[in-house]
């Protein structure tokens, strides 16, 4: 299993949690962004810089994604694609997107996008707070523990057998 991070908009506290988790459970973690990133020196953490452009980072994540991988993203359309690819998506507020709930989240996002396109002024999400960060950390830990039980020790670094 690989944890992919849509890193362009990923909040710093969430990245810190991911860095600690990568070391603690020894899970390969790949941050993908269209800018250079500083990541801790670790055999479990890798930064990938892609060219700027609409959905270029998303495309790189989807190209490397395997069934059962986890993608950390606040991008609901990307989360829907991830779930369709038999993987999982977790947003920085602790919502795990699954086949059971991703369509509802996508419909809500599309509805709000439609309102904004029609000129309606809508609010964005509130600022990330300590409760959100704790919810993310809890959901990440639960996910990693469930997956760790099922993970084979014979996987190779940043790839599959």
C-alpha positions as CSV (number, residue, x, y, z in Angstrom):
1,X,0.0,0.0,0.0
2,X,1.1,3.5,-0.8
3,X,-0.2,6.8,0.8
4,X,-0.5,9.4,-1.9
5,X,-0.8,13.1,-0.9
6,X,-2.4,15.8,-3.1
7,X,0.2,18.1,-1.6
8,X,-0.5,21.4,-3.3
9,X,-3.3,22.3,-0.9
10,X,-2.5,19.9,2.0
11,X,-2.3,21.8,5.3
12,X,1.1,21.7,7.1
13,X,-0.3,20.1,10.2
14,X,-1.7,17.2,8.1
15,X,1.6,16.7,6.4
16,X,3.3,16.5,9.8
17,X,0.8,13.8,10.9
18,X,1.5,11.9,7.6
19,X,5.3,12.1,8.1
20,X,5.1,10.7,11.6
21,X,2.7,7.9,10.4
22,X,5.0,7.0,7.5
23,X,7.8,6.4,10.0
24,X,5.7,4.8,12.7
25,X,4.0,2.2,10.5
26,X,6.6,2.2,7.7
27,X,4.2,3.0,4.9
28,X,5.4,4.5,1.7
29,X,4.1,8.1,1.4
30,X,4.4,10.1,-1.8
31,X,3.6,13.8,-1.9
32,X,2.7,15.1,-5.3
33,X,2.7,18.9,-6.0
34,X,3.5,21.4,-8.8
35,X,6.1,23.1,-6.6
36,X,9.2,22.0,-4.8
37,X,8.6,20.6,-1.3
38,X,10.7,20.0,1.7
39,X,10.1,16.6,3.2
40,X,12.0,14.8,6.0
41,X,14.8,12.5,5.0
42,X,13.2,9.1,5.2
43,X,13.1,5.9,3.2
44,X,9.3,6.0,3.5
45,X,8.7,9.6,2.3
46,X,9.1,10.8,-1.3
47,X,8.2,14.2,-2.9
48,X,7.3,14.3,-6.6
49,X,7.1,17.6,-8.4
50,X,5.0,17.8,-11.5
51,X,4.5,20.6,-14.0
52,X,2.0,23.3,-13.3
53,X,-1.4,22.9,-14.9
54,X,-5.0,21.9,-14.2
55,X,-5.1,18.5,-12.6
56,X,-1.5,17.6,-13.4
57,X,-0.9,16.4,-9.9
58,X,-4.2,14.5,-9.8
59,X,-3.2,12.8,-13.0
60,X,0.2,11.7,-11.6
61,X,-1.5,10.4,-8.5
62,X,-4.0,8.4,-10.5
63,X,-1.3,7.0,-12.8
64,X,0.6,5.6,-9.8
65,X,-2.4,4.5,-7.8
66,X,-3.0,0.9,-7.0
67,X,-6.1,-0.9,-5.5
68,X,-6.1,-0.4,-1.8
69,X,-3.9,2.7,-1.8
70,X,-4.9,5.8,0.2
71,X,-5.0,9.3,-1.3
72,X,-5.1,12.3,1.1
73,X,-7.0,15.1,-0.7
74,X,-9.6,17.8,-0.2
75,X,-10.5,17.5,-4.0
76,X,-13.8,15.6,-4.1
77,X,-13.7,14.9,-7.9
78,X,-10.3,13.3,-7.4
79,X,-11.6,11.4,-4.4
80,X,-14.4,10.0,-6.6
81,X,-11.8,8.8,-9.2
82,X,-9.7,7.3,-6.5
83,X,-12.7,5.3,-5.1
84,X,-13.6,4.2,-8.6
85,X,-10.1,2.8,-9.0
86,X,-10.7,0.6,-5.9
87,X,-8.6,2.8,-3.6
88,X,-9.5,5.1,-0.7
89,X,-9.5,8.8,-0.2
90,X,-9.2,10.7,3.1
91,X,-9.8,14.4,3.4
92,X,-7.8,16.7,5.8
93,X,-10.9,16.9,8.0
94,X,-11.0,13.2,8.6
95,X,-13.7,12.1,6.1
96,X,-12.9,8.8,4.5
97,X,-14.4,8.5,1.1
98,X,-15.7,5.1,0.2
99,X,-18.0,3.6,-2.4
100,X,-20.8,4.1,0.1
101,X,-20.5,7.8,0.5
102,X,-18.4,9.4,-2.3
103,X,-21.3,10.0,-4.7
104,X,-23.2,12.0,-2.0
105,X,-20.1,14.2,-1.4
106,X,-19.6,14.6,-5.1
107,X,-23.3,15.6,-5.6
108,X,-23.0,18.2,-2.8
109,X,-19.8,19.6,-4.3
110,X,-21.4,19.8,-7.8
111,X,-24.5,21.5,-6.4
112,X,-22.5,24.2,-4.6
113,X,-20.3,24.6,-7.7
114,X,-23.5,25.1,-9.7
115,X,-24.7,27.8,-7.3
116,X,-21.4,29.6,-7.6
117,X,-21.6,29.4,-11.4
118,X,-25.0,31.0,-11.3
119,X,-23.7,33.9,-9.3
120,X,-24.7,32.8,-5.8
121,X,-22.2,33.8,-3.2
122,X,-21.3,30.8,-1.0
123,X,-18.9,30.4,1.8
124,X,-16.0,28.0,1.6
125,X,-15.2,25.6,4.4
126,X,-14.2,27.0,7.7
127,X,-10.5,27.1,8.6
128,X,-9.0,23.8,9.7
129,X,-9.1,23.5,13.5
130,X,-7.7,21.2,16.2
131,X,-10.9,19.1,16.1
132,X,-10.4,18.6,12.3
133,X,-6.8,17.7,12.7
134,X,-7.6,15.2,15.5
135,X,-10.3,13.6,13.3
136,X,-7.9,13.3,10.5
137,X,-5.2,11.7,12.7
138,X,-7.8,9.3,14.2
139,X,-9.2,8.2,10.8
140,X,-5.7,7.8,9.4
141,X,-4.6,5.6,12.3
142,X,-7.7,3.4,12.0
143,X,-7.2,3.1,8.2
144,X,-3.5,2.3,8.5
145,X,-4.0,-0.3,11.2
146,X,-6.7,-2.1,9.2
147,X,-4.5,-2.1,6.1
148,X,-1.4,-3.1,7.9
149,X,-3.0,-6.3,9.0
150,X,-3.7,-7.1,5.4
151,X,-0.4,-5.9,3.9
152,X,2.2,-8.3,2.7
153,X,5.7,-7.8,3.9
154,X,7.0,-8.5,0.4
155,X,6.0,-5.2,-1.2
156,X,8.8,-3.1,-2.7
157,X,9.5,0.5,-2.0
158,X,7.1,2.9,-3.8
159,X,5.6,0.0,-5.8
160,X,4.0,-3.3,-6.0
161,X,5.5,-6.8,-6.1
